[in-house]
Amino acid sequence: MKFARRLDHIDPFYVMECAKAAARIAATPACDPARGGTPMIYLNIGEPDFTAPPPVLDAAHRCLADGRTQYTHATGLPELREAIAGWYASAWGLAIDPSRIVVTAGASAALQLACLALFEAGDEVLMPDPGYPCNRHFVAAADATPVLLPCSAAQRWQPDVAAVEAAWTPRSRGVLLASPSNPTGTSIAPDEMGRIVQAVRARGGVTIADEIYLGLGYDAAFRQSALVHGDDVISVNSFSKYFSMTGWRLGWLVLPPALVAPVEKLAQNLFICPSSVAQRAALACFEPASLAEYERRRAAFAERRDWLVPALEDLGFGVPVRPDGAFYVWADCSRHAASSWDFAFDMMERAHVAMTPGRDFGHAATESHLRISYASSLPQLQEAVERLGTVLGGRGPSRT
């Protein structure tokens, strides 16, 4: 069987390969408490330990009970588009016309639609390194070429306008940024984001901002949407992270007005519509009780970050840039091992703690870094640090 050549440009998703290894080890007697083992602690997957709050679950139940499971518009329920626009107004001070919002089958569908609508063979798209691997694969799947911009700790692991301008060529079509970022948990400072948008705009390019962690920001200096920089900015967002609806597969795009119809045409053909049940449930995300719960959870994530970063540093991990959003620490493990890949597998076997090696996320310092998720509860984080400390030659810090 002959396969499409585009597959040659899409790497395996090593995060999932590590997850398979963790599951295999977790199934052994060494991880079985009934046999005196210690269960695996998973700090490797970017999924909140919180699930959808009661108003969202209740809305889903009502939707099913009432049989409201038919197709919706390809762009999503009008009332959900209006609710999202209302959230931008109340939470971010942005006036977004609901007609610019397209609800999608997760942020992954949103990115695929945007890339297919904008990029083609011969185009180059500038992206941060380190960065989320699937973003570059969406570009490759549109037959365009992702161009990775190496980012350092001095840049907060994010590209700046100087890097964008230096890398721009006649083939450059735009930038695909992520703020806050997976895997680093860092954001692009609002002023720098504005300079990047202006530089790209001046060159006739497009700016796509992956903002699926926008709601999970902890430092006021960085809590701003890229949409503030103009109606030509494209934002990708999701109900998965801040809204705790990972498996519901629901996201959205905020688009320039001229791009709505082309994306709708693609969505009609590729997806028909997002899940009607997920959409009707998501309406409850914007009820006061739900929003209050989401803010409580955001505070809990901040508490976990504030505990975990110094605890990791006490164990000899380097964290030169404190994460300001999402729920990840980009940690240098070179004091303990030359390869983060080998180190991650060693800790799975010996400490029963699963972490994600940097291999997935590009080339810039990825061999020496791990992505450590603090989407797990604080007691789980504390237990993980204790285990790592024991294996690494000393007791983990007893932080409370």
N, C-alpha and C positions, 0 to 999 in steps of 0.2 A: 504494500500500500504506500502510495506517495503522499507525504505530508507537506503542508504549506511551509514555505521558507520562513515565514514570520516566526515560526516556532523556534528557529535557531537564535532569535534575538530575545527570547524570554527564558530566564534562568529558573531553575527549581525554586520553590518558596521554602527556604531553609528553616524559617520559623516553624512551618508545619512539620518538617522532617525532625526537628528537635522535639516538637510536641509528641510525635510518634515514639521517639526514643524514650521520652519521659513516661509515656503511658506503658511502654513495654517494661521498664524498670519498676514502675508502680505496681505492676501485676505480679511481681516476684515475691517470695516469702519475706525477703528483707524489708519490704514495705507493708507487710500485712500485720497490723497490730495484734490480731488474734494469735499470731505466731511470734510475738515479741518484736516485731519490726516497727519501723517508723514510717508513716505515710508520706508520700511525696508532697512537697509544698510547691505550688506552681506560681513562679514569678516571671513566667515567660510569655504569657498570652495577654494581649491588650483588651481585656474584657472586664468591665466593672463587676465586682461581687454583688452589687446592688441590682435588683431586677426592677421591672416596671412597677411604679407605685400603684396603690389600690384604685385610684380613679381611672387609670389607664386600663387596668385589668377589668374593672367593672364595665367600661365602655366597650371593650372587646366582647365581653359576655353578652351585653345587650345587643350588639351588632349581630352576633351569631343567633341569638334567640329570636330576633326580629327578621332573620333571613336577609339581611342587607349585605349580601356577598357578591353582588353583580359587578361587572366591569364599571370602572369610573372613566372620566376623561383621561386621556394619555398624559395630560399635564397635572393631574391630581384633582381631588375634590376642591371646588371653589372655596368652600368654607375653611379648608385646611390651609390653602394658600393665603387666605386672609388672616388666619390665626398666626401663621409664620410671620407675615408682614407686621402684625401687631406686636409680636415678640421683638422684632428688630426695633420697633418704635419705643417700646417700654424699657427694654433691657439695654439697648445700644444707642438710642437717640437718633435712629436712622429712619427716614421716610422712604420705604420701599414699596413701589406699586405692586400689588399682588399679581398683576399680569406678567411681571418679570420673574415670578417664582414658578419653577417647574418641579413638581414632586416626582421622585424617582425610586426605583427598586434598590434602595441603598445608595451610599456615596459611591460605591463601585460603578453602578449604572450611571450615576451622574458624571463621573470622570470619563467613562467610555463614551457617553453621548457628546460631551464637550470636545473630546479629542477627535472623534469621528467627524464632527461638524467643522472643525477648524484646521486639522492637520492632514497632510498627505505625504506621499513619497517625495523625498528631497528636502522636506522641512526639518529644521532642527529646533528642539525645545530645551531651553536651559533649565536645569534643576539642581537642587542642593545635594551635596555629598558630604556627610551621610544623609540619607533620606529613605522614605518608605519605598520598598522595592516595587510594589504593585503600581505606583504612580508612573515609574519609567516604563513599565510593561504596558500600561494603557497607551502611552505614546507610541511604543513599538508596534502594538497591535493595530494602530492606525497607519502603519508603514512609515511613520516619521522616525527621526533619530533623537533619542534623549542624549543631551550633552551635560555631563555631571560637572558641577563647579565645586572643587575641593574647598571645604570650609574648616576652619580651625577653631580651637577654643577661644582664641582672641576675637573671633567673629561671632562668638556665641553659637558656633556650629551652624550658622546661617549665612547665606550669600549677602553681600552688600552691593551697592550700585556700582562701585568700581569693578567688582568681579563680573557683573552682568555686562558692563560696557566693554570690558577687555575681551570677553568671550563672544561678543556679538559678531556675526558674520552676515554676508548677504543671504545666506540660507536660513538664518534665525527667524523663527516665526513668533516666538514668545517665550514666556517663563511660566513654569508650574512650581509654585512655592507652597510651603506648608507651615502654618503658624497658628498655634503651637505645633511643634514638629513631633512626629514619630520617626526616629527613636529617641531624640535628645530631650524632649520636653521643653525646648526653648522656642521663643517667639522672635520675630523680626520687630525691632523697635518701630513704633508708628511713623516717626519721621523718616527712618530709612526705607520703610515700605513705600512711603510717598515718593521718595526719590527714585526708587526702582520703577514704580508705576510710570512716573513721568519719563524716565529714560526709555522704557519700552514703548510707551505711547509715541514719543518723538521719532522712533524708528519704525513706526507702523506696525508694531507687534501687539500681542494680546497678553494680559496678565490673568492667570488662573490662580486663585488662592484656595488651597485645601484648608478649610477652617472647621474640620469636624471636631476639633477639640476647643473651639472658640469659647464655649461655655465653661470649660474647665481651666480657667486662668486664675492665678492666685496673687499676682502682683499687679497693682493698678497701673503701673507704668506701661504695661504691655497689653492691657485689656481693651483692644480696639479692633473692629473688623476692617479688613482691607477695603470694604465697600465704601468707606468714607472718602476714598481717594477718587471716586468718579463712577458714573454709570456704566463705563466701559469695562470695569473690573468684573471678572466672573468669580463667583464664590461657590464652593462646594461645601455642603454641610450634611449633617446626618442626625438621625434620632438614636444612634447606637450608643454614643459615649456619654454626653451630658444627660441625655434623656433616658439612658439605661434600657435601650430596646435593641440590643445587638441582633438577636435572631429574628426580629420582626422584618428586617431588611427594608428600611425606609430611609430615604434621604431627600435632598433637594438641591436645586441649582438656583442661584440668583444671576440672571443674564441681562446683558444689554438688550433693549427692546428689539433690535433688528435680528437677534439670534434666537428669539423665542420660537418663531415659526419653523425655522430649519431644525431645531432640536425636537420640537413637537413631531415633525414628520418622521425623524429617526425613531423617536420613542414609540410612535404608533406602530411602526414596522418591527422594531426589535423587542419591545416589551409589552405592547398593547396598553398596559397600565400598571401602576404599583398595586400591591395587595390592598383590596378594599377594606378588609378587616383591620389591617395595620393602620391604614389612614384614619378610619373612624376612631380607633383607639387613640391615635396620636392627637386627636383634637383635645383629649383630656389632659395632655401634657401641659396645656396652657391655662388650666384652671388654677386658681390661687393656691389650693392645697397642694397640687403637684409642684408648682413653681417653688413653694416654700420648702418642700421636701428636697427638690433638686439643689437648692442653695445649702440646705443642711448637709447634703452629701458632698457638695463642693468643699465645704469647710472640713469635712472628714478627710477628704483626699489631701487637703493642705496640711492637716495634722500629721498624716502619714508621711508626707514628703519631709516635713520638718523633723520628724523622728529618724527617718531612714537615711537621709543624706549624711548627717554626722556619724551615724552608726557605721555606715559603709566606710567612711573615711577613717574611723578608728580601727577598722580591720585592714587598712592598707590600700583600699581602693582609691583611685584618684577621681575626684568629681570637680574639675576646674570651673565648670559652669553650673550653677544651681538652676535646676529646672523651674520655670515660672508657670508651666501649664501642662496639660495632659496628665498622665500618671506613669511617667517613665523617668528613670535615672540613667544617663549615659555614662557608664563607669569604666575607668581604666583599670584593667586587671594585670597590667604588665609586671607589677611587683610580685605577682604570684605565678605567672606563666607567660611564656612567649606567645602563645596562641590562645585567643579567647574561645575558639572552637574547642580545643582540647580541654581548656579549663572548664567550660560549661558542661561537657560530658563527664569530666572527672567529678564535678560537684553533684551532678545527678546521681552518680554511682555511690559516692562516699558520704555526701551530706543529705541526699534525697531532697535537694533544692534545685528546681529547674529554672534556668535563666536563658536568655537568648544571646548567642554569640553575634558579633558584629557583621559576620560575613554577608548577610542578606542586604545590608544597608548601603553598600557602595564600596569605596576604596580608601577614603580618607580616614586613617587611623582605625579602621574597622577591625583589623586583626588584633588590636590591643584592647578593644572595648567590648563591653556587654551592655545589652539593654535589660534593665531590671525594672519590672513593673511593680508599682505599689497599688494596683487595683485590688489586691487582697486585703483582708482585715488587718488592723494593727497587731492583734495577737499572733496572726500568722507571720507577719513581717518580723516580729520580735523572735519568734521561734526559729525562723529561717536564719536570722543573724546569729543567734546562739549556735546553731548547727555549723554554720560557716566558720565561726570563730573557733569552734572545737577542732574542726578538720584542718584549719589553717595554722594551728599551733598555739592557740590561746583561747580562752573563753571569750565569747562575744560580749559586747558592752551591756551592762544591766541598766538600760535607759528606761525611764518611766515618764 
